[in-house]
């Protein structure tokens, strides 16, 4: 029997001044345009080069480098919509990218999972994506489901299976398209058409969006561009995501890395507007840092760039932004450092300028390892941040003056009818519940695990982590979103099977 998926709880955007002055914004925009005009971006795609050449760009077909004038960029981006809808399966889950709300998303795509039953680290599977989607379907603050890990048991067609697992296990909007083989991209589009009802319905209310990562420095991915063109022509919204790393794939300057990433993203958006004027596109630019002692990757940098990126997205290029404050980071485990990141991200989100933000996906180690309990803890943190950031609204009855009169000096309120009627209305945080459970002897951490968690010998979870993992397991077992009709499920299965035959055998399970 299907469960009821709770309505989305919106996160209204609090007013916050733009981080950049008009002069600073103009400087970063002009720097991006100079890179595009003087240096260019490499597009290893004949179809892309043809589109740019027809539009008047300078195209070097031998290297694939495209140089485009500021006028070409402005002309192309003038057709990109500033706002549009990312649809859920039901309209109550539609996300309007109109700047009024911060829509909370999960994140991806890691390769390993801490098994919610055994506590052991293993490779991720399609079932993990399906379970995650069901759990997120029950979390009211999250409206945008990005598969957090890869379907490594289907190595030749993992992105297709990730899309299938998410679409069939949530009523919410799904990030279903990625950089993938064109055969798989067409299959993803076909699945979206089936779920939406038709190709025209897909254009009006797309149940999925897509993401294509650029290649730093200043290059595009061949398969990514082919997939992006397929998505755009079908009406699937596409975000281009740059991930320049200062000191290795970008200059050792955070703002230099930023404008390099802007050039990569803008070039991709320009291409799609040339191919399909008016198609929905999104902007995403994540600057990272090279660890100077090891050459490792640091996603957390010593300058808050996400509000700058959002301002560029909205005011320089006129498109929605996917970015903003994140609740996950570089910490290798669910520890104090990760908790600091989660707390700071949750506190910043209500004033976030991005249209889609949060990255509330339970991932650690630079988005590589899924800890199921962390997803629950991140959602709890954001619930608290929402309550703290909300407007103060009350009526005179909320002051309970008559109750205070009844009890008077020296009395107590425990036995008062008002207490019996209202005390349970208060929301207890997960850690308050966990402490209560541990204190009463009904659970908590033990040497062999906690609150029923089957941990390896010698591993001990805190009461809070154990409670969060137990809640993840409970939602995974009990929450069943309204399923798609049987005939639709059959069509989706057939699409997946046909695409797999085209790209080759899926290979052994990981």
C-alpha positions as CSV (number, residue, x, y, z in Angstrom):
1,X,0.0,0.0,0.0
2,X,1.3,3.4,-1.0
3,X,2.3,6.0,1.6
4,X,1.3,9.7,1.5
5,X,4.2,11.9,0.4
6,X,4.0,15.0,2.6
7,X,3.7,18.4,1.0
8,X,6.9,20.4,0.4
9,X,7.8,22.8,3.2
10,X,9.1,25.9,1.5
11,X,12.2,27.8,2.5
12,X,11.3,31.5,1.9
13,X,14.3,33.6,0.9
14,X,15.4,36.2,3.4
15,X,16.5,39.6,2.1
16,X,20.3,39.9,1.8
17,X,22.3,42.5,0.0
18,X,24.3,41.5,-3.1
19,X,27.9,40.7,-2.3
20,X,29.2,42.5,-5.4
21,X,28.9,46.2,-6.2
22,X,27.8,47.1,-9.8
23,X,31.4,47.8,-10.6
24,X,32.7,44.5,-9.3
25,X,29.9,42.6,-11.1
26,X,30.8,44.4,-14.3
27,X,34.5,43.5,-13.9
28,X,33.8,39.8,-13.5
29,X,31.4,39.8,-16.4
30,X,33.8,41.6,-18.6
31,X,36.6,39.2,-17.6
32,X,34.5,36.3,-18.6
33,X,33.7,37.8,-21.9
34,X,37.3,38.5,-22.6
35,X,38.2,34.9,-22.0
36,X,35.5,33.8,-24.4
37,X,36.6,36.3,-27.1
38,X,40.4,36.1,-26.7
39,X,41.1,32.6,-25.5
40,X,38.0,30.6,-26.3
41,X,36.6,27.3,-25.2
42,X,37.2,23.9,-26.9
43,X,34.1,22.0,-28.2
44,X,35.1,18.5,-29.5
45,X,31.8,18.2,-31.4
46,X,31.2,18.8,-35.1
47,X,27.6,19.7,-34.5
48,X,28.6,22.3,-31.9
49,X,31.2,23.8,-34.2
50,X,28.7,24.1,-37.0
51,X,26.2,25.9,-34.8
52,X,28.9,28.4,-33.6
53,X,30.2,28.9,-37.2
54,X,26.7,29.7,-38.4
55,X,26.2,32.2,-35.6
56,X,29.4,34.1,-36.5
57,X,31.8,32.8,-33.9
58,X,35.5,32.2,-34.8
59,X,35.9,28.4,-35.1
60,X,39.2,26.5,-35.4
61,X,38.0,23.1,-36.6
62,X,41.4,21.5,-36.1
63,X,41.6,22.2,-32.4
64,X,37.9,22.6,-31.8
65,X,38.4,26.0,-30.2
66,X,35.6,28.5,-30.4
67,X,36.0,32.2,-29.8
68,X,32.8,34.2,-29.5
69,X,32.3,37.9,-29.3
70,X,30.4,39.6,-26.4
71,X,27.7,40.5,-28.9
72,X,27.2,36.9,-29.8
73,X,27.1,35.9,-26.1
74,X,24.5,38.6,-25.3
75,X,22.4,37.8,-28.3
76,X,22.3,34.1,-27.5
77,X,21.6,34.5,-23.8
78,X,18.8,37.0,-24.4
79,X,16.6,34.0,-25.5
80,X,17.3,32.0,-22.3
81,X,14.4,32.1,-19.8
82,X,15.1,33.6,-16.4
83,X,12.5,31.4,-14.7
84,X,10.7,28.2,-15.5
85,X,9.3,25.2,-13.6
86,X,11.0,21.9,-12.7
87,X,8.0,19.6,-12.3
88,X,7.2,16.9,-9.9
89,X,5.0,14.0,-10.7
90,X,2.2,16.0,-9.0
91,X,1.9,19.7,-9.3
92,X,2.2,20.2,-5.5
93,X,5.9,19.2,-6.0
94,X,6.6,21.7,-8.8
95,X,9.6,24.0,-8.2
96,X,9.2,27.4,-9.7
97,X,12.6,29.0,-10.4
98,X,11.3,32.6,-10.0
99,X,13.6,33.8,-7.2
100,X,11.1,33.7,-4.4
101,X,12.2,30.5,-2.8
102,X,15.3,28.5,-2.1
103,X,14.6,25.0,-3.4
104,X,16.5,22.3,-1.6
105,X,18.3,19.6,-3.5
106,X,20.3,16.5,-2.7
107,X,23.7,15.8,-4.3
108,X,25.7,13.3,-6.2
109,X,27.4,11.2,-7.4
110,X,29.4,9.2,-5.0
111,X,30.7,5.7,-5.5
112,X,30.5,4.1,-2.0
113,X,27.9,3.6,0.7
114,X,28.0,2.9,4.4
115,X,25.4,0.1,4.3
116,X,22.5,1.2,6.5
117,X,22.0,-2.4,7.8
118,X,25.5,-3.6,8.4
119,X,27.4,-0.4,8.8
120,X,30.1,-1.6,6.4
121,X,31.6,0.4,3.5
122,X,30.8,-1.0,0.0
123,X,30.4,0.0,-3.6
124,X,27.1,1.7,-4.4
125,X,24.3,0.0,-6.4
126,X,21.1,0.9,-8.1
127,X,19.1,-0.3,-5.1
128,X,20.8,2.4,-3.0
129,X,19.5,5.1,-5.4
130,X,16.0,3.6,-5.2
131,X,16.1,3.5,-1.4
132,X,17.5,7.0,-1.1
133,X,14.7,8.3,-3.4
134,X,12.0,6.8,-1.2
135,X,13.6,8.3,1.9
136,X,13.9,11.7,0.4
137,X,10.3,11.5,-0.8
138,X,9.3,11.5,2.8
139,X,11.5,14.5,3.8
140,X,9.4,17.7,3.4
141,X,12.2,20.2,2.9
142,X,13.7,18.4,-0.1
143,X,12.1,19.0,-3.5
144,X,14.9,18.1,-6.0
145,X,16.2,14.5,-6.0
146,X,19.7,14.1,-7.4
147,X,20.8,10.4,-7.2
148,X,23.6,10.5,-4.5
149,X,25.6,7.5,-5.7
150,X,26.2,5.6,-8.9
151,X,24.6,2.3,-10.0
152,X,27.9,0.5,-10.2
153,X,26.2,-2.8,-10.7
154,X,25.3,-1.5,-14.2
155,X,28.7,-0.1,-15.3
156,X,27.9,0.3,-19.0
157,X,24.6,2.2,-18.3
158,X,24.8,3.4,-14.8
159,X,23.3,6.9,-15.4
160,X,20.3,5.4,-17.1
161,X,19.6,3.1,-14.2
162,X,20.1,6.0,-11.7
163,X,17.4,8.0,-13.5
164,X,15.1,5.0,-13.6
165,X,15.5,4.2,-9.9
166,X,14.8,7.8,-8.9
167,X,11.9,8.4,-11.3
168,X,10.1,5.3,-10.0
169,X,10.6,6.0,-6.3
170,X,9.7,9.6,-5.7
171,X,7.0,12.1,-6.7
172,X,9.5,14.9,-6.7
173,X,11.6,16.4,-9.4
174,X,14.6,14.3,-10.5
175,X,18.0,15.1,-11.9
176,X,17.8,12.3,-14.4
177,X,20.1,13.4,-17.2
178,X,23.9,13.6,-17.0
179,X,26.9,13.3,-19.2
180,X,26.2,10.0,-20.8
181,X,26.3,8.1,-24.2
182,X,23.8,9.6,-26.7
183,X,21.9,6.3,-26.8
184,X,21.4,6.5,-23.0
185,X,20.5,10.2,-23.2
186,X,17.8,9.5,-25.8
187,X,16.5,6.7,-23.5
188,X,16.3,9.2,-20.6
189,X,14.4,11.6,-22.7
190,X,12.0,8.9,-23.7
191,X,11.5,7.9,-20.1
192,X,10.7,11.5,-19.2
193,X,8.2,11.7,-22.0
194,X,6.4,8.6,-20.7
195,X,6.3,9.9,-17.1
196,X,5.1,13.4,-18.3
197,X,2.5,11.9,-20.7
198,X,3.8,13.2,-24.0
199,X,6.7,15.1,-25.6
200,X,4.6,18.3,-25.4
201,X,3.8,17.7,-21.8
202,X,7.6,17.2,-21.1
203,X,8.3,20.7,-22.5
204,X,5.6,22.2,-20.3
205,X,6.3,20.4,-17.1
206,X,9.7,18.5,-17.3
207,X,9.8,15.8,-14.6
208,X,13.6,15.6,-14.9
209,X,16.5,18.0,-15.6
210,X,20.0,17.3,-16.7
211,X,23.5,18.3,-15.7
212,X,26.6,18.4,-17.9
213,X,30.1,19.0,-16.3
214,X,32.6,21.1,-18.2
215,X,36.3,20.1,-18.4
216,X,38.7,22.5,-16.9
217,X,40.5,24.4,-18.2
218,X,38.2,25.8,-20.9
219,X,37.0,22.6,-22.6
220,X,33.7,20.7,-23.0
221,X,33.2,17.0,-23.0
222,X,32.4,15.3,-26.3
223,X,29.7,13.0,-24.9
224,X,28.5,15.7,-22.6
225,X,27.8,18.1,-25.4
226,X,26.1,15.5,-27.5
227,X,23.8,14.6,-24.6
228,X,23.2,18.3,-23.8
229,X,22.0,18.9,-27.3
230,X,19.6,15.9,-27.1
231,X,18.2,17.2,-23.8
232,X,17.8,20.8,-25.0
233,X,16.0,19.8,-28.2
234,X,13.6,17.7,-26.1
235,X,12.9,20.5,-23.6
236,X,14.8,19.0,-20.7
237,X,16.4,21.8,-18.6
238,X,20.2,21.6,-18.6
239,X,22.7,23.0,-16.2
240,X,26.3,23.3,-17.1
241,X,28.5,22.8,-14.1
242,X,32.1,24.0,-14.0
243,X,34.4,22.6,-11.3
244,X,37.7,24.5,-11.7
245,X,40.4,23.6,-9.1
246,X,42.6,26.5,-8.2
247,X,46.3,25.5,-8.6
248,X,45.8,22.5,-10.9
249,X,43.0,22.9,-13.5
250,X,42.7,26.7,-12.9
251,X,45.0,29.5,-11.8
252,X,46.0,29.6,-8.1
253,X,43.6,32.5,-7.6
254,X,40.0,31.8,-6.4
255,X,38.6,34.7,-8.5
256,X,40.7,33.7,-11.5
257,X,39.3,30.1,-11.2
258,X,35.8,31.6,-10.8
259,X,35.9,33.6,-14.1
260,X,37.5,30.6,-15.9
261,X,34.5,28.5,-14.8
262,X,32.1,31.2,-15.8
263,X,33.5,31.1,-19.3
264,X,33.0,27.3,-19.5
265,X,29.4,27.5,-18.3
266,X,28.5,30.5,-20.4
267,X,29.9,28.9,-23.5
268,X,27.7,25.8,-22.9
269,X,24.6,27.9,-22.3
270,X,25.3,29.9,-25.5
271,X,25.5,26.7,-27.5
272,X,22.2,25.4,-26.4
273,X,20.5,28.8,-27.1
274,X,21.9,28.6,-30.6
275,X,20.6,25.1,-31.0
276,X,17.2,25.7,-29.4
277,X,16.5,29.4,-28.7
278,X,14.5,29.7,-25.5
279,X,15.4,26.2,-24.1
280,X,15.7,26.3,-20.3
281,X,19.3,26.4,-19.0
282,X,20.8,26.7,-15.5
283,X,24.1,28.0,-14.3
284,X,26.4,26.2,-11.9
285,X,30.1,27.0,-11.0
286,X,32.0,25.3,-8.1
287,X,35.5,26.5,-7.4
288,X,37.7,24.1,-5.5
289,X,41.3,24.3,-4.3
290,X,44.4,22.1,-4.7
291,X,45.8,20.9,-1.3
292,X,49.3,22.4,-1.6
293,X,51.0,19.5,0.4
294,X,49.4,16.5,-1.3
295,X,47.9,17.8,-4.5
296,X,44.5,16.6,-3.2
297,X,41.1,18.1,-3.9
298,X,39.5,20.6,-1.4
299,X,35.9,21.5,-2.1
300,X,35.8,24.0,0.8
301,X,37.7,27.2,0.0
302,X,38.5,30.2,2.2
303,X,36.2,32.6,0.5
304,X,32.4,32.3,0.2
305,X,31.9,32.3,-3.6
306,X,28.4,31.0,-3.9
307,X,26.6,34.3,-3.5
308,X,28.9,35.8,-6.0
309,X,28.2,33.0,-8.5
310,X,24.4,33.4,-7.9
311,X,24.6,37.2,-8.6
312,X,26.6,36.6,-11.8
313,X,24.0,34.0,-12.8
314,X,21.0,36.3,-12.3
315,X,22.4,39.7,-13.1
316,X,25.1,39.1,-15.6
317,X,23.6,36.2,-17.6
318,X,19.9,36.2,-16.7
319,X,19.4,32.5,-15.9
320,X,18.6,30.5,-12.7
321,X,21.5,29.3,-10.5
322,X,22.1,25.9,-9.1
323,X,24.6,26.2,-6.3
324,X,24.7,28.1,-3.0
325,X,25.4,27.0,0.6
326,X,26.1,23.2,1.0
327,X,25.5,21.0,4.0
328,X,28.2,18.5,2.9
329,X,31.9,18.9,2.6
330,X,35.4,17.4,2.6
331,X,35.2,15.6,6.0
332,X,35.9,11.9,5.6
333,X,33.3,10.9,8.2
334,X,30.3,12.1,10.1
335,X,32.3,14.0,12.6
336,X,32.8,17.4,14.2
337,X,34.2,18.9,11.0
338,X,31.3,17.6,9.0
339,X,28.9,18.9,11.6
340,X,30.4,22.3,11.4
341,X,29.9,22.3,7.6
342,X,26.3,21.1,8.0
343,X,25.5,23.7,10.7
344,X,27.0,26.6,8.7
345,X,25.3,25.5,5.5
346,X,21.9,25.2,7.2
347,X,22.2,28.6,8.9
348,X,23.2,30.3,5.5
349,X,20.5,28.6,3.4
350,X,17.5,30.8,4.4
351,X,19.4,33.8,3.0
352,X,20.8,32.0,0.0
353,X,20.5,33.7,-3.4
354,X,20.6,30.6,-5.5
355,X,17.4,29.1,-6.9
356,X,18.4,25.5,-6.1
357,X,20.7,24.9,-3.2
358,X,21.6,22.8,-0.1
359,X,23.3,19.7,-1.4
360,X,21.6,17.7,1.4
361,X,22.7,14.2,0.4
362,X,24.5,12.6,3.2
363,X,27.8,12.5,1.3
364,X,31.3,12.9,2.8
365,X,34.9,12.8,1.5
366,X,34.2,15.3,-1.3
367,X,30.9,13.8,-2.2
368,X,32.2,10.3,-2.6
369,X,30.7,8.3,0.3
370,X,27.1,8.1,1.3
371,X,26.4,7.9,5.0
372,X,22.6,7.3,5.3
373,X,22.3,8.8,8.8
374,X,24.0,12.0,7.6
375,X,21.0,12.7,5.3
376,X,18.6,12.6,8.2
377,X,20.9,14.8,10.4
378,X,21.2,17.4,7.6
379,X,17.5,17.5,7.2
380,X,17.1,18.0,10.9
381,X,19.6,20.8,10.9
382,X,17.8,22.6,8.1
383,X,14.4,22.2,9.8
384,X,15.9,24.0,12.8
385,X,17.4,26.7,10.6
386,X,14.1,27.3,9.0
387,X,12.4,27.7,12.3
388,X,15.1,30.1,13.6
389,X,15.0,32.2,10.4
390,X,11.2,32.4,10.2
391,X,9.1,35.4,10.8
392,X,7.8,36.0,14.3
393,X,4.0,35.6,14.2
394,X,1.6,35.2,17.1
395,X,-1.8,35.9,18.4
396,X,-2.8,37.0,21.9
397,X,-4.0,33.5,22.7
398,X,-0.5,32.2,22.2
399,X,0.6,34.1,25.4
400,X,-1.5,31.8,27.5
401,X,-2.3,34.5,30.0
402,X,-5.3,32.7,31.3
403,X,-3.2,29.7,32.1
404,X,-0.7,31.8,34.0
405,X,-3.5,33.3,36.0
406,X,-4.9,29.8,36.8
407,X,-1.6,28.5,38.1
408,X,-0.4,31.7,39.8
409,X,2.7,32.1,42.0
410,X,4.4,29.0,43.3
411,X,2.3,26.5,41.3
412,X,3.2,24.3,38.4
413,X,1.8,23.6,35.0
414,X,2.3,19.9,34.6
415,X,-1.2,18.9,35.5
416,X,-2.9,21.8,33.7
417,X,-5.2,20.9,30.8
418,X,-3.5,23.4,28.6
419,X,-0.2,21.5,29.0
420,X,-1.8,18.1,28.2
421,X,-3.4,19.6,25.1
422,X,-0.3,21.4,23.7
423,X,3.0,20.0,25.0
424,X,3.2,17.3,22.3
425,X,2.9,20.0,19.6
426,X,6.5,20.9,20.1
427,X,9.0,19.5,17.6
428,X,11.7,17.6,19.4
429,X,15.0,17.4,17.4
430,X,16.4,14.0,16.6
431,X,19.2,14.5,19.1
432,X,16.7,15.4,21.9
433,X,14.8,12.2,21.1
434,X,18.0,10.2,21.0
435,X,19.1,11.6,24.4
436,X,15.7,10.8,25.9
437,X,15.9,7.2,24.5
438,X,19.4,6.6,25.8
439,X,18.6,8.1,29.2
440,X,15.6,5.8,29.7
441,X,17.6,2.7,28.8
442,X,15.6,2.0,25.6
443,X,18.5,2.3,23.3
444,X,21.7,4.4,22.7
445,X,25.2,3.5,22.0
446,X,26.7,0.2,23.0
447,X,30.0,-1.6,22.4
448,X,28.5,-3.6,19.6
449,X,26.6,-0.8,17.9
450,X,23.7,1.5,18.7
451,X,19.9,1.5,18.6
452,X,19.9,-1.7,16.7
453,X,22.6,-0.7,14.2
454,X,24.6,-3.7,13.1
455,X,28.1,-2.2,13.3
456,X,31.3,-4.1,12.8
457,X,33.1,-5.2,16.0
458,X,34.7,-2.4,17.8
459,X,32.7,0.4,16.1
460,X,30.5,2.4,18.3
461,X,27.9,5.0,17.0
462,X,26.7,7.9,19.1
463,X,23.1,7.8,20.2
464,X,22.3,10.5,17.7
465,X,23.9,8.8,14.7
466,X,22.3,5.6,15.7
467,X,18.9,7.2,15.9
468,X,19.4,8.9,12.5
469,X,20.4,5.6,10.9
470,X,17.4,3.9,12.4
471,X,15.2,6.6,11.0
472,X,16.7,6.2,7.6
473,X,16.0,2.4,7.8
474,X,12.5,3.1,9.0
475,X,11.6,5.4,6.1
476,X,13.2,3.0,3.6
477,X,11.1,0.2,4.9
478,X,7.8,2.0,5.6
479,X,7.5,4.9,3.1
480,X,6.2,3.8,-0.3
481,X,5.4,6.7,-2.7
482,X,2.4,6.4,-4.9
483,X,3.7,4.2,-7.7
484,X,3.5,4.9,-11.4
485,X,0.8,3.0,-13.3
486,X,1.8,-0.6,-14.2
487,X,1.8,0.1,-17.9
488,X,4.1,3.1,-17.5
489,X,6.5,1.0,-15.3
490,X,6.5,-1.6,-18.1
491,X,7.4,1.0,-20.7
492,X,10.2,2.3,-18.6
493,X,11.6,-1.1,-18.1
494,X,11.5,-1.8,-21.8
495,X,13.3,1.5,-22.6
496,X,16.1,0.6,-20.2
497,X,16.4,-2.9,-21.6
498,X,16.5,-1.6,-25.2
499,X,19.1,1.0,-24.4
500,X,21.3,-1.6,-22.6
501,X,21.2,-3.8,-25.7
502,X,22.4,-0.9,-27.8
503,X,25.4,0.1,-25.6
504,X,26.4,-3.4,-24.8
505,X,26.2,-5.9,-21.9
506,X,26.2,-4.3,-18.5
507,X,29.0,-6.4,-17.2
508,X,29.5,-8.1,-13.8
509,X,28.1,-6.7,-10.6
510,X,30.4,-4.5,-8.6
